[in-house]
Amino acid sequence: MNAQTRKWTITVDEQTDISLRTHLAQKGMKKGDLSKFVEEAVTWRLIDQTMADIQSRFSDMESDEIEALIDEAIAWARSPEGIASDKMDEDRP
């Protein structure tokens, strides 16, 4: 987990609890690994929903238009301007 953590209290149905704990036990994981599992699951779910949002926002565009936007963004990120911007972000607290 990250250096700064937050404690959650969550409620799941009994079958989900049993299934998850059984799965973790079969993988040789210990009690503390439940938090890691939940954090990873939440992270992947956030990525999945973000991707779905992005896909819906660009659903009316042709794939070649999307590829052109991606190419433009990559070119900017690799340019001296984009690299300088990234270095400024590293200096921020």
C-alpha positions as CSV (number, residue, x, y, z in Angstrom):
1,M,0.0,0.0,0.0
2,N,0.9,3.6,-0.3
3,A,2.8,5.4,2.6
4,Q,-0.4,7.2,3.5
5,T,-3.3,4.9,4.0
6,R,-7.0,5.3,4.9
7,K,-9.1,2.8,6.9
8,W,-12.3,1.8,5.3
9,T,-15.3,-0.1,6.7
10,I,-17.1,-2.0,3.9
11,T,-20.0,-4.4,3.9
12,V,-20.2,-7.3,1.5
13,D,-22.6,-10.2,1.4
14,E,-21.6,-13.4,3.1
15,Q,-21.0,-15.4,-0.1
16,T,-18.7,-12.7,-1.5
17,D,-16.7,-12.8,1.8
18,I,-16.4,-16.6,1.8
19,S,-15.4,-16.7,-1.9
20,L,-12.8,-14.0,-1.5
21,R,-11.3,-15.4,1.7
22,T,-11.2,-18.9,0.2
23,H,-9.5,-17.5,-2.9
24,L,-6.9,-15.6,-0.9
25,A,-6.2,-18.7,1.3
26,Q,-5.8,-20.9,-1.8
27,K,-3.2,-18.4,-3.1
28,G,-1.3,-18.6,0.2
29,M,-2.2,-15.1,1.1
30,K,-2.6,-13.9,4.7
31,K,-5.2,-11.7,6.4
32,G,-3.4,-8.4,5.6
33,D,-3.5,-9.3,1.9
34,L,-7.2,-8.6,1.9
35,S,-6.5,-4.8,1.9
36,K,-4.1,-5.2,-1.0
37,F,-6.6,-7.2,-2.9
38,V,-9.4,-4.7,-2.4
39,E,-7.1,-1.8,-3.3
40,E,-6.0,-3.5,-6.5
41,A,-9.6,-4.3,-7.4
42,V,-10.7,-0.7,-6.8
43,T,-7.7,0.6,-8.9
44,W,-8.6,-1.7,-11.8
45,R,-12.3,-0.8,-11.6
46,L,-11.4,2.9,-11.7
47,I,-9.3,2.3,-14.7
48,D,-12.1,0.3,-16.4
49,Q,-14.6,3.1,-15.7
50,T,-12.2,5.8,-16.9
51,M,-11.6,3.9,-20.1
52,A,-15.4,3.5,-20.7
53,D,-15.9,7.2,-20.1
54,I,-13.1,8.0,-22.6
55,Q,-14.5,5.6,-25.2
56,S,-18.0,7.1,-24.9
57,R,-16.6,10.6,-25.3
58,F,-14.8,9.7,-28.5
59,S,-17.4,7.3,-29.9
60,D,-18.5,9.7,-32.6
61,M,-15.0,10.1,-33.9
62,E,-13.4,8.0,-36.6
63,S,-10.4,5.9,-35.5
64,D,-8.0,7.8,-37.8
65,E,-9.0,11.1,-36.0
66,I,-8.4,9.5,-32.6
67,E,-5.0,8.2,-33.8
68,A,-4.1,11.7,-35.0
69,L,-4.9,13.1,-31.6
70,I,-2.8,10.5,-29.9
71,D,0.1,11.1,-32.3
72,E,-0.1,14.8,-31.6
73,A,-0.2,14.3,-27.8
74,I,2.8,11.9,-28.0
75,A,4.8,14.3,-30.2
76,W,4.1,17.2,-27.7
77,A,5.1,15.0,-24.8
78,R,8.4,14.1,-26.5
79,S,9.1,17.7,-27.6
80,P,11.3,20.1,-25.6
81,E,8.2,21.9,-24.5
82,G,6.5,18.7,-23.2
83,I,9.7,17.5,-21.5
84,A,10.2,20.8,-19.8
85,S,6.6,20.7,-18.5
86,D,7.2,17.3,-17.1
87,K,10.3,18.4,-15.3
88,M,8.4,21.3,-13.7
89,D,5.9,18.8,-12.4
90,E,8.7,16.8,-10.8
91,D,9.8,19.9,-8.8
92,R,6.3,20.5,-7.3
93,P,5.7,19.2,-3.8
